[in-house]
C-alpha cells in the first residue's frame, strides 16, 4: 500500500517528502526508494528534527502551490511534529502529514513507540490542529481516506491533514496496479462565485467616492485582478503583515502595512473620513492583521470578502459579507467595471488620474517610523539599516522569510526590496533567472500561532521547491539556537539559503516587551554565540557582520550562486526598539 501512496504523490507532481525515517514508517521510505529506481520524480529530504520537516513542508507548499508532505515514525517522531502542524493549521497552509504506527495486532500491548488511542494518543493530539485526522486501519481504507484528506487540505479553510498508518497496513500488497482516482482533477480549485453578490457589491461601490482595500495573505492567486481593480477604481490599498509580500512597496496606490509592526499611513488611510467602503480581501481577521482588532478597520464601512466561513464569522460588524473564489470575484468586478466604463463617475476618473500622477513622485520610505535609522551608517548596524541593505543588495527574485519575534517586526515595517514592478514581487526578473511566479509572494511569515524557528525550516523547503531563486531567512539568535541544526539539511541538499541572524544576545521581543510594558527584566538574556563558527561546523559558509561597511563588502552574486547555505551573523544594535505597539496594547489591555 505504500507504493500506492507514492503513486498518488507522483500524480500530484510532488517533488519531496520531508521527514525522518524510523521503523514504523520504513515501508514508505522503501516505496520512495523503489520509485526512484524506476525514474520517478518523488524524492525525500531528511530533516534533523520532525518539527523542521513539517516547517520545510510548509515552506515548500507556499512556494510551489502544491501540497507539502511531511512524515514521521510513531510515538516521539509524531509528537515532535505537533507545533509545526499547528502552525500550518493556523496559517491555512495545505499539508499532508503521514505518521507510522506499530502493527495492528500489537495495539494495546505497550509496543515500542505506540501512539494510538491505546498508547500515547497522537491522533487525539493532532485532532485540534488538522482539517482531517484518521487512522488507516485496513488497506482498503487508504485510497479513499487519502482522497478525503487531500480534499480537506485544499478546500477553504485550508490546512494540514493527518493519516496515521500501521506498519502492517503499509506493507500489505495493493489490491490494484494503479491509482483509481485522478487526484489533480478532483483537487482542482472551484471557480464558483455568487453572481448576484458580485452585482450587489458593484452596486454598493457605484455610489462610493473613495474605496480602500485591505489585501490579506490569502490573496496570492488573485493579486493581479485585485490590483487591476484598485487601479480602475483609483483606490488606495493597504496590506496585512502576511499580505505585504504580494505587492510592490513601490506601487503608487500602496499605503503600507496595517496590523502588527505596520505603518501609521495605513491606519490613516483606513480612518480617512472620506472613505465610503473598506474592502478587506483574503484576511483572516486575527490579532496581527487587524492591529489588535482596531476599530479603524472593524466598523460599519467594512466589506469582508473571503473563501472561508471561519474568517467571515469574525466580522459581524461588516456591512456586507461575500464568500467565493477571490480570483473569480475580482475578475468579475474588473470585467463589469470595463463594461460600465462609459458611465464612469467623473470623480473616480479624476482620482485615478491623480494616482497615476503620484506614481512619478511616490517614495515608499515616507511610510517608515525611523527613516534616519533606515539609512544610518552607525556601528553596530541598526536593524532598520539591515532591512534596507537586504532589500537593496539581493536580486528581485529573492524570497524572504521572517521568523517570529523581532525579525518579523523589522521585516514587516522596514523591508522594502526595489525593482519589484508587479504584484507578487516575482515578475521583475533578469534574463536567465527563474520565470515562475509564486503565489506566496516575496515575503513570507507566520501570523496567529507564530512559533520561533519556523523560518529556518521553511526556508529550506522554499529552496527545495524552487532552486532558481535565492532564499533569505531572517531569524533571531534565539530561533537559531532552537533549530539551527537544519542548516545542515541545506548543506546536504546543496540548497542556496542565506540565513541572516539578528544577533543581539537576547530574546529581543521579550526584552523590549518587558521594558515597554514595565514588567520585570527576566529570562531574555542569551550567551554570546559565534553563529558564523556554528554554520561552518555544520558545513556551510558564513560571514560576521558588524557594520554597513561589512554588508557592502559581501559578494552577493557569489552568495546567491553558491550551491549551499551561507550564514550572516549580524551583530545588531540591541537597543533599537522594534515596532510592536499593537501587541503590547493587546497584552496590557487584554482586548
Number of C-alpha atoms within 10 A of each C-alpha: 23 24 24 22 19 22 19 21 19 17 15 16 15 21 21 24 27 26 31 22 19 15 14 24 26 19 22 24 21 14 20 24 16 14 18 14 9 9 9 16 14 19 16 18 21 19 25 18 19 27 26 32 31 37 32 35 38 35 31 31 23 24 26 21 17 19 24 30 27 30 31 31 28 28 22 15 22 25 21 17 25 18 20 27 28 21 24 26 24 20 24 21 25 31 31 27 27 21 28 32 30 24 18 14 9 12 17 13 10 12 14 13 19 26 29 20 12 12 16 17 14 21 20 14 14 24 14 12 22 26 25 22 20 17 18 19 15 14 19 14 12 23 18 12 18 21 17 13 23 25 21 21 26 22 17 19 19 23 28 34 30 28 21 26 29 26 23 20 24 27 18 15 14 18 10 9 9 11 16 11 13 12 17 12 9 12 16 11 13 11 11 12 18 14 11 9 16 19 14 14 16 17 11 13 15 14 10 17 18 20 22 24 25 26 29 26 27 22 24 25 18 21 24 19 21 25 23 15 21 19 20 18 23 24 22 24 29 28 27 31 31 27 31 30 31 30 27 24 26 20 20 20 24 23 25 27 29 34 31 25 26 31 22 16 19 23 21 13 23 27 14 12 9 12 16 19 21 27 21 26 25 25 25 29 25 15 18 22 28 22 26 21 18 16 13 19 24 21 16 16 19 24 25 28 21 26 21 19 15 13 18 22 14 14 21 14 15 20 14 19 20 22 18 20 23 26 19 18 25 20 17 19 20 21 14 14 18 14 11 11 12 8 9 14 15 10 13 19 15 12 18 20 14 12 18 16 12 14 13 9 9 16 13 17 15 13 19 18 17 15 14 11 18 20 16 18 14 14 14 15 23 25 27 26 24 26 22 22 19 20 20 15 16 20 22 23 27 21 27 27 28 28 26 23 22 25 26 28 22 23 29 30 26 28 25 23 26 18 19 22 17 18 25 27 28 28 18 17 17 11 6 7 13 16 15 14 16 20 23 28 29 27 26 29 26 23 22 15 15 21 17 18 29 29 34 32 31 29 36 34 33 31 25 25 24 19 15 19 23 26 27 29 28 27 26 31 27 23 22 22 14 13 19 21 19 23 30 20 22 28 21 15 16 17 26 27 32 27 26 26 25 27 27 21 18 20 19 26 20 17 20 22 19 16 13 13 13 9 11 9 13 9 10 15 15 15 9 11 14 11 22 20 17 19 24 17 11 18 18 23 20 21 19 17 25 19 21 19 13 13 20 12 9 14 10 14 11 9 20 22 12 16 17 22 30 27 25 22 25 27 21 23 19 18 12 13 18 21 21 21 18 19 17 15 14 14 13 9 7 8 10
